[in-house]
Amino acid sequence: MNTEEFLRLIENQRPCLQTLPKGLQAMWYAKKGDWSKAHEIVTNASDADSAWVHAYLHRKEGDLNNAHYWYQRSGKPEFLGELSQEWEQITSVLLRKVNATHEC
């Protein structure tokens, strides 16, 4: 699955999300504008990818101190560009980790 296919899932509102990693699930909800649901998904996740998404969500919220903490937990540098660019970067990286044959 690539970013374009992922965006089509959003457009078609086909949330086969339970089969995707938590980070991608959260990015799906973030793109749809449901910050609370995205945050709920990654709040208790302990993997580095979810921490990276968590950082993005707090940056989007405007809570930069909290975002800084989650960037550190993820092992990723703080993103300095536009939020839309960060969404694209995180989503692209996470999608590359998903099995190429993943189907919804």
N, CA, C and O atoms as a GROMACS GRO file, in nm:
protein
  416
    1MET      N    1   0.085  -0.117   0.000
    1MET     CA    2   0.000   0.000   0.000
    1MET      C    3   0.090   0.123   0.000
    1MET      O    4   0.188   0.130   0.073
    2ASN      N    5   0.055   0.220  -0.082
    2ASN     CA    6   0.131   0.345  -0.085
    2ASN      C    7   0.043   0.459  -0.031
    2ASN      O    8  -0.072   0.438   0.006
    3THR      N    9   0.100   0.579  -0.028
    3THR     CA   10   0.028   0.693   0.029
    3THR      C   11  -0.100   0.721  -0.049
    3THR      O   12  -0.203   0.753   0.011
    4GLU      N   13  -0.095   0.710  -0.181
    4GLU     CA   14  -0.214   0.735  -0.263
    4GLU      C   15  -0.326   0.638  -0.228
    4GLU      O   16  -0.442   0.678  -0.215
    5GLU      N   17  -0.294   0.510  -0.213
    5GLU     CA   18  -0.395   0.410  -0.177
    5GLU      C   19  -0.448   0.436  -0.036
    5GLU      O   20  -0.567   0.418  -0.009
    6PHE      N   21  -0.360   0.478   0.053
    6PHE     CA   22  -0.401   0.510   0.189
    6PHE      C   23  -0.498   0.628   0.189
    6PHE      O   24  -0.598   0.626   0.261
    7LEU      N   25  -0.469   0.730   0.108
    7LEU     CA   26  -0.559   0.845   0.097
    7LEU      C   27  -0.694   0.805   0.039
    7LEU      O   28  -0.797   0.860   0.077
    8ARG      N   29  -0.694   0.709  -0.053
    8ARG     CA   30  -0.821   0.660  -0.108
    8ARG      C   31  -0.905   0.594   0.001
    8ARG      O   32  -1.028   0.604   0.000
    9LEU      N   33  -0.839   0.525   0.095
    9LEU     CA   34  -0.913   0.467   0.208
    9LEU      C   35  -0.985   0.577   0.285
    9LEU      O   36  -1.099   0.560   0.328
   10ILE      N   37  -0.917   0.690   0.301
   10ILE     CA   38  -0.977   0.804   0.372
   10ILE      C   39  -1.094   0.859   0.292
   10ILE      O   40  -1.202   0.883   0.347
   11GLU      N   41  -1.072   0.880   0.163
   11GLU     CA   42  -1.177   0.936   0.078
   11GLU      C   43  -1.299   0.845   0.073
   11GLU      O   44  -1.412   0.893   0.076
   12ASN      N   45  -1.275   0.716   0.064
   12ASN     CA   46  -1.385   0.619   0.054
   12ASN      C   47  -1.441   0.580   0.190
   12ASN      O   48  -1.538   0.505   0.199
   13GLN      N   49  -1.379   0.632   0.295
   13GLN     CA   50  -1.420   0.603   0.432
   13GLN      C   51  -1.428   0.453   0.455
   13GLN      O   52  -1.526   0.402   0.510
   14ARG      N   53  -1.324   0.383   0.411
   14ARG     CA   54  -1.316   0.238   0.430
   14ARG      C   55  -1.214   0.208   0.540
   14ARG      O   56  -1.100   0.173   0.510
   15PRO      N   57  -1.254   0.221   0.662
   15PRO     CA   58  -1.157   0.201   0.770
   15PRO      C   59  -1.132   0.053   0.802
   15PRO      O   60  -1.183   0.000   0.900
   16CYS      N   61  -1.052  -0.012   0.718
   16CYS     CA   62  -1.010  -0.149   0.749
   16CYS      C   63  -0.890  -0.137   0.842
   16CYS      O   64  -0.795  -0.214   0.834
   17LEU      N   65  -0.898  -0.038   0.928
   17LEU     CA   66  -0.786   0.002   1.011
   17LEU      C   67  -0.737  -0.102   1.107
   17LEU      O   68  -0.618  -0.104   1.141
   18GLN      N   69  -0.824  -0.189   1.153
   18GLN     CA   70  -0.782  -0.285   1.254
   18GLN      C   71  -0.670  -0.376   1.203
   18GLN      O   72  -0.599  -0.438   1.283
   19THR      N   73  -0.654  -0.384   1.073
   19THR     CA   74  -0.548  -0.467   1.017
   19THR      C   75  -0.418  -0.389   0.997
   19THR      O   76  -0.316  -0.448   0.961
   20LEU      N   77  -0.421  -0.259   1.018
   20LEU     CA   78  -0.302  -0.176   1.003
   20LEU      C   79  -0.238  -0.150   1.140
   20LEU      O   80  -0.306  -0.157   1.242
   21PRO      N   81  -0.108  -0.120   1.143
   21PRO     CA   82  -0.043  -0.084   1.269
   21PRO      C   83  -0.110   0.039   1.332
   21PRO      O   84  -0.168   0.122   1.262
   22LYS      N   85  -0.100   0.048   1.464
   22LYS     CA   86  -0.165   0.158   1.538
   22LYS      C   87  -0.125   0.295   1.486
   22LYS      O   88  -0.209   0.385   1.478
   23GLY      N   89   0.001   0.313   1.452
   23GLY     CA   90   0.046   0.442   1.401
   23GLY      C   91  -0.029   0.484   1.276
   23GLY      O   92  -0.070   0.599   1.263
   24LEU      N   93  -0.048   0.390   1.184
   24LEU     CA   94  -0.123   0.421   1.061
   24LEU      C   95  -0.270   0.443   1.090
   24LEU      O   96  -0.334   0.528   1.028
   25GLN      N   97  -0.324   0.366   1.182
   25GLN     CA   98  -0.463   0.388   1.220
   25GLN      C   99  -0.480   0.532   1.268
   25GLN      O  100  -0.574   0.601   1.228
   26ALA      N  101  -0.390   0.575   1.355
   26ALA     CA  102  -0.397   0.710   1.410
   26ALA      C  103  -0.380   0.816   1.302
   26ALA      O  104  -0.448   0.918   1.303
   27MET      N  105  -0.289   0.792   1.208
   27MET     CA  106  -0.269   0.889   1.100
   27MET      C  107  -0.393   0.899   1.012
   27MET      O  108  -0.424   1.006   0.961
   28TRP      N  109  -0.463   0.788   0.995
   28TRP     CA  110  -0.587   0.786   0.917
   28TRP      C  111  -0.689   0.879   0.984
   28TRP      O  112  -0.750   0.964   0.918
   29TYR      N  113  -0.708   0.860   1.114
   29TYR     CA  114  -0.803   0.945   1.186
   29TYR      C  115  -0.758   1.091   1.191
   29TYR      O  116  -0.841   1.182   1.183
   30ALA      N  117  -0.628   1.114   1.203
   30ALA     CA  118  -0.577   1.251   1.204
   30ALA      C  119  -0.609   1.320   1.072
   30ALA      O  120  -0.649   1.436   1.070
   31LYS      N  121  -0.592   1.249   0.962
   31LYS     CA  122  -0.619   1.307   0.829
   31LYS      C  123  -0.768   1.336   0.813
   31LYS      O  124  -0.806   1.432   0.747
   32LYS      N  125  -0.852   1.252   0.874
   32LYS     CA  126  -0.996   1.273   0.867
   32LYS      C  127  -1.042   1.385   0.961
   32LYS      O  128  -1.158   1.424   0.959
   33GLY      N  129  -0.949   1.435   1.044
   33GLY     CA  130  -0.984   1.545   1.134
   33GLY      C  131  -1.030   1.500   1.272
   33GLY      O  132  -1.081   1.582   1.349
   34ASP      N  133  -1.013   1.372   1.304
   34ASP     CA  134  -1.055   1.322   1.435
   34ASP      C  135  -0.931   1.306   1.524
   34ASP      O  136  -0.882   1.196   1.546
   35TRP      N  137  -0.881   1.422   1.576
   35TRP     CA  138  -0.762   1.422   1.659
   35TRP      C  139  -0.779   1.334   1.782
   35TRP      O  140  -0.688   1.260   1.819
   36SER      N  141  -0.895   1.342   1.845
   36SER     CA  142  -0.919   1.266   1.969
   36SER      C  143  -0.907   1.116   1.947
   36SER      O  144  -0.844   1.047   2.027
   37LYS      N  145  -0.966   1.065   1.840
   37LYS     CA  146  -0.959   0.922   1.811
   37LYS      C  147  -0.815   0.883   1.778
   37LYS      O  148  -0.767   0.778   1.823
   38ALA      N  149  -0.745   0.966   1.702
   38ALA     CA  150  -0.605   0.938   1.668
   38ALA      C  151  -0.522   0.931   1.795
   38ALA      O  152  -0.440   0.841   1.811
   39HIS      N  153  -0.543   1.026   1.884
   39HIS     CA  154  -0.468   1.030   2.010
   39HIS      C  155  -0.500   0.910   2.097
   39HIS      O  156  -0.411   0.851   2.159
   40GLU      N  157  -0.626   0.873   2.103
   40GLU     CA  158  -0.669   0.757   2.181
   40GLU      C  159  -0.595   0.630   2.136
   40GLU      O  160  -0.556   0.547   2.218
   41ILE      N  161  -0.578   0.615   2.006
   41ILE     CA  162  -0.513   0.495   1.951
   41ILE      C  163  -0.369   0.484   1.994
   41ILE      O  164  -0.323   0.375   2.029
   42VAL      N  165  -0.295   0.594   1.994
   42VAL     CA  166  -0.152   0.586   2.024
   42VAL      C  167  -0.117   0.612   2.171
   42VAL      O  168  -0.002   0.593   2.211
   43THR      N  169  -0.213   0.655   2.249
   43THR     CA  170  -0.184   0.689   2.388
   43THR      C  171  -0.120   0.575   2.466
   43THR      O  172  -0.023   0.598   2.538
   44ASN      N  173  -0.168   0.456   2.452
   44ASN     CA  174  -0.115   0.343   2.529
   44ASN      C  175  -0.023   0.253   2.449
   44ASN      O  176   0.021   0.149   2.500
   45ALA      N  177   0.006   0.289   2.327
   45ALA     CA  178   0.098   0.209   2.245
   45ALA      C  179   0.241   0.237   2.291
   45ALA      O  180   0.274   0.350   2.327
   46SER      N  181   0.324   0.136   2.288
   46SER     CA  182   0.460   0.153   2.340
   46SER      C  183   0.568   0.147   2.233
   46SER      O  184   0.687   0.154   2.266
   47ASP      N  185   0.531   0.134   2.107
   47ASP     CA  186   0.631   0.124   2.001
   47ASP      C  187   0.677   0.263   1.955
   47ASP      O  188   0.607   0.362   1.975
   48ALA      N  189   0.794   0.268   1.894
   48ALA     CA  190   0.854   0.395   1.850
   48ALA      C  191   0.770   0.464   1.743
   48ALA      O  192   0.762   0.587   1.742
   49ASP      N  193   0.710   0.387   1.653
   49ASP     CA  194   0.628   0.448   1.548
   49ASP      C  195   0.507   0.520   1.607
   49ASP      O  196   0.473   0.631   1.564
   50SER      N  197   0.442   0.458   1.704
   50SER     CA  198   0.328   0.523   1.769
   50SER      C  199   0.372   0.647   1.845
   50SER      O  200   0.299   0.746   1.850
   51ALA      N  201   0.491   0.642   1.906
   51ALA     CA  202   0.544   0.761   1.975
   51ALA      C  203   0.566   0.874   1.876
   51ALA      O  204   0.541   0.990   1.907
   52TRP      N  205   0.613   0.841   1.756
   52TRP     CA  206   0.635   0.941   1.651
   52TRP      C  207   0.503   1.006   1.611
   52TRP      O  208   0.494   1.128   1.598
   53VAL      N  209   0.401   0.923   1.592
   53VAL     CA  210   0.267   0.975   1.560
   53VAL      C  211   0.215   1.059   1.676
   53VAL      O  212   0.155   1.164   1.655
   54HIS      N  213   0.239   1.013   1.797
   54HIS     CA  214   0.196   1.086   1.916
   54HIS      C  215   0.259   1.225   1.918
   54HIS      O  216   0.193   1.324   1.951
   55ALA      N  217   0.388   1.232   1.883
   55ALA     CA  218   0.458   1.362   1.876
   55ALA      C  219   0.391   1.452   1.774
   55ALA      O  220   0.365   1.570   1.801
   56TYR      N  221   0.363   1.398   1.657
   56TYR     CA  222   0.297   1.475   1.551
   56TYR      C  223   0.162   1.529   1.601
   56TYR      O  224   0.130   1.646   1.579
   57LEU      N  225   0.086   1.445   1.668
   57LEU     CA  226  -0.046   1.486   1.715
   57LEU      C  227  -0.036   1.600   1.815
   57LEU      O  228  -0.116   1.694   1.811
   58HIS      N  229   0.060   1.593   1.906
   58HIS     CA  230   0.074   1.702   2.002
   58HIS      C  231   0.128   1.829   1.936
   58HIS      O  232   0.094   1.940   1.978
   59ARG      N  233   0.209   1.812   1.835
   59ARG     CA  234   0.255   1.930   1.759
   59ARG      C  235   0.136   1.994   1.689
   59ARG      O  236   0.121   2.116   1.689
   60LYS      N  237   0.052   1.912   1.631
   60LYS     CA  238  -0.068   1.961   1.562
   60LYS      C  239  -0.160   2.033   1.661
   60LYS      O  240  -0.223   2.134   1.628
   61GLU      N  241  -0.167   1.980   1.782
   61GLU     CA  242  -0.250   2.039   1.888
   61GLU      C  243  -0.192   2.172   1.936
   61GLU      O  244  -0.264   2.255   1.991
   62GLY      N  245  -0.061   2.190   1.914
   62GLY     CA  246   0.004   2.311   1.961
   62GLY      C  247   0.075   2.293   2.094
   62GLY      O  248   0.128   2.389   2.149
   63ASP      N  249   0.077   2.171   2.146
   63ASP     CA  250   0.142   2.140   2.272
   63ASP      C  251   0.286   2.096   2.242
   63ASP      O  252   0.316   1.976   2.238
   64LEU      N  253   0.374   2.194   2.219
   64LEU     CA  254   0.510   2.165   2.174
   64LEU      C  255   0.596   2.098   2.279
   64LEU      O  256   0.685   2.019   2.245
   65ASN      N  257   0.573   2.127   2.407
   65ASN     CA  258   0.649   2.059   2.512
   65ASN      C  259   0.619   1.910   2.513
   65ASN      O  260   0.710   1.828   2.523
   66ASN      N  261   0.492   1.876   2.503
   66ASN     CA  262   0.452   1.736   2.499
   66ASN      C  263   0.504   1.670   2.370
   66ASN      O  264   0.550   1.556   2.373
   67ALA      N  265   0.495   1.742   2.260
   67ALA     CA  266   0.546   1.689   2.132
   67ALA      C  267   0.695   1.658   2.144
   67ALA      O  268   0.740   1.554   2.098
   68HIS      N  269   0.771   1.748   2.207
   68HIS     CA  270   0.914   1.729   2.225
   68HIS      C  271   0.942   1.597   2.300
   68HIS      O  272   1.030   1.521   2.261
   69TYR      N  273   0.867   1.572   2.405
   69TYR     CA  274   0.881   1.448   2.482
   69TYR      C  275   0.860   1.326   2.392
   69TYR      O  276   0.938   1.231   2.397
   70TRP      N  277   0.755   1.330   2.310
   70TRP     CA  278   0.723   1.214   2.226
   70TRP      C  279   0.821   1.198   2.111
   70TRP      O  280   0.847   1.085   2.069
   71TYR      N  281   0.875   1.306   2.059
   71TYR     CA  282   0.983   1.293   1.959
   71TYR      C  283   1.101   1.220   2.021
   71TYR      O  284   1.159   1.131   1.959
   72GLN      N  285   1.135   1.256   2.144
   72GLN     CA  286   1.246   1.188   2.212
   72GLN      C  287   1.216   1.040   2.230
   72GLN      O  288   1.303   0.956   2.205
   73ARG      N  289   1.095   1.009   2.271
   73ARG     CA  290   1.056   0.867   2.288
   73ARG      C  291   1.062   0.791   2.157
   73ARG      O  292   1.093   0.672   2.157
   74SER      N  293   1.032   0.857   2.046
   74SER     CA  294   1.030   0.791   1.915
   74SER      C  295   1.169   0.773   1.856
   74SER      O  296   1.190   0.688   1.769
   75GLY      N  297   1.265   0.854   1.904
   75GLY     CA  298   1.398   0.851   1.846
   75GLY      C  299   1.407   0.929   1.716
   75GLY      O  300   1.506   0.918   1.643
   76LYS      N  301   1.305   1.007   1.686
   76LYS     CA  302   1.301   1.088   1.564
   76LYS      C  303   1.327   1.235   1.598
   76LYS      O  304   1.291   1.281   1.707
   77PRO      N  305   1.388   1.307   1.505
   77PRO     CA  306   1.409   1.450   1.530
   77PRO      C  307   1.277   1.526   1.522
   77PRO      O  308   1.184   1.484   1.454
   78GLU      N  309   1.272   1.638   1.591
   78GLU     CA  310   1.152   1.722   1.582
   78GLU      C  311   1.139   1.775   1.440
   78GLU      O  312   1.238   1.817   1.379
   79PHE      N  313   1.019   1.771   1.388
   79PHE     CA  314   0.993   1.816   1.252
   79PHE      C  315   0.972   1.967   1.254
   79PHE      O  316   0.901   2.019   1.341
   80LEU      N  317   1.032   2.036   1.161
   80LEU     CA  318   1.024   2.183   1.160
   80LEU      C  319   0.939   2.239   1.046
   80LEU      O  320   0.914   2.359   1.041
   81GLY      N  321   0.896   2.152   0.955
   81GLY     CA  322   0.817   2.197   0.841
   81GLY      C  323   0.669   2.206   0.872
   81GLY      O  324   0.628   2.206   0.988
   82GLU      N  325   0.592   2.215   0.766
   82GLU     CA  326   0.446   2.224   0.778
   82GLU      C  327   0.389   2.092   0.829
   82GLU      O  328   0.445   1.985   0.805
   83LEU      N  329   0.277   2.100   0.899
   83LEU     CA  330   0.211   1.979   0.950
   83LEU      C  331   0.174   1.883   0.837
   83LEU      O  332   0.185   1.762   0.853
   84SER      N  333   0.130   1.937   0.725
   84SER     CA  334   0.093   1.850   0.612
   84SER      C  335   0.213   1.773   0.560
   84SER      O  336   0.200   1.658   0.517
   85GLN      N  337   0.330   1.836   0.562
   85GLN     CA  338   0.452   1.768   0.519
   85GLN      C  339   0.489   1.658   0.618
   85GLN      O  340   0.533   1.550   0.579
   86GLU      N  341   0.472   1.686   0.745
   86GLU     CA  342   0.504   1.585   0.846
   86GLU      C  343   0.408   1.467   0.835
   86GLU      O  344   0.450   1.352   0.846
   87TRP      N  345   0.279   1.495   0.814
   87TRP     CA  346   0.182   1.387   0.797
   87TRP      C  347   0.226   1.297   0.681
   87TRP      O  348   0.227   1.175   0.692
   88GLU      N  349   0.263   1.360   0.570
   88GLU     CA  350   0.307   1.286   0.452
   88GLU      C  351   0.431   1.202   0.483
   88GLU      O  352   0.437   1.085   0.445
   89GLN      N  353   0.528   1.260   0.551
   89GLN     CA  354   0.652   1.188   0.582
   89GLN      C  355   0.626   1.068   0.672
   89GLN      O  356   0.670   0.957   0.642
   90ILE      N  357   0.555   1.090   0.781
   90ILE     CA  358   0.528   0.980   0.874
   90ILE      C  359   0.449   0.870   0.805
   90ILE      O  360   0.483   0.752   0.815
   91THR      N  361   0.344   0.909   0.735
   91THR     CA  362   0.259   0.811   0.669
   91THR      C  363   0.337   0.731   0.566
   91THR      O  364   0.322   0.609   0.558
   92SER      N  365   0.420   0.798   0.488
   92SER     CA  366   0.500   0.728   0.386
   92SER      C  367   0.594   0.627   0.449
   92SER      O  368   0.606   0.514   0.401
   93VAL      N  369   0.661   0.666   0.556
   93VAL     CA  370   0.754   0.576   0.624
   93VAL      C  371   0.679   0.455   0.681
   93VAL      O  372   0.722   0.341   0.665
   94LEU      N  373   0.568   0.482   0.747
   94LEU     CA  374   0.492   0.372   0.809
   94LEU      C  375   0.433   0.279   0.704
   94LEU      O  376   0.427   0.158   0.725
   95LEU      N  377   0.389   0.334   0.591
   95LEU     CA  378   0.333   0.251   0.484
   95LEU      C  379   0.440   0.161   0.423
   95LEU      O  380   0.410   0.048   0.384
   96ARG      N  381   0.563   0.210   0.415
   96ARG     CA  382   0.670   0.126   0.361
   96ARG      C  383   0.696   0.005   0.449
   96ARG      O  384   0.746  -0.097   0.401
   97LYS      N  385   0.662   0.016   0.576
   97LYS     CA  386   0.681  -0.096   0.668
   97LYS      C  387   0.570  -0.202   0.656
   97LYS      O  388   0.587  -0.317   0.696
   98VAL      N  389   0.458  -0.159   0.599
   98VAL     CA  390   0.344  -0.251   0.585
   98VAL      C  391   0.370  -0.344   0.469
   98VAL      O  392   0.425  -0.304   0.366
   99ASN      N  393   0.333  -0.465   0.486
   99ASN     CA  394   0.349  -0.566   0.380
   99ASN      C  395   0.289  -0.514   0.249
   99ASN      O  396   0.177  -0.463   0.247
  100ALA      N  397   0.363  -0.527   0.141
  100ALA     CA  398   0.320  -0.476   0.010
  100ALA      C  399   0.192  -0.541  -0.038
  100ALA      O  400   0.122  -0.484  -0.121
  101THR      N  401   0.159  -0.656   0.013
  101THR     CA  402   0.036  -0.725  -0.032
  101THR      C  403  -0.082  -0.697   0.059
  101THR      O  404  -0.188  -0.759   0.044
  102HIS      N  405  -0.067  -0.605   0.153
  102HIS     CA  406  -0.176  -0.574   0.246
  102HIS      C  407  -0.298  -0.529   0.168
  102HIS      O  408  -0.289  -0.440   0.083
  103GLU      N  409  -0.410  -0.589   0.196
  103GLU     CA  410  -0.535  -0.554   0.129
  103GLU      C  411  -0.640  -0.519   0.234
  103GLU      O  412  -0.642  -0.574   0.344
  104CYS      N  413  -0.726  -0.426   0.198
  104CYS     CA  414  -0.837  -0.393   0.286
  104CYS      C  415  -0.963  -0.455   0.233
  104CYS      O  416  -1.069  -0.439   0.293
   0.00000   0.00000   0.00000
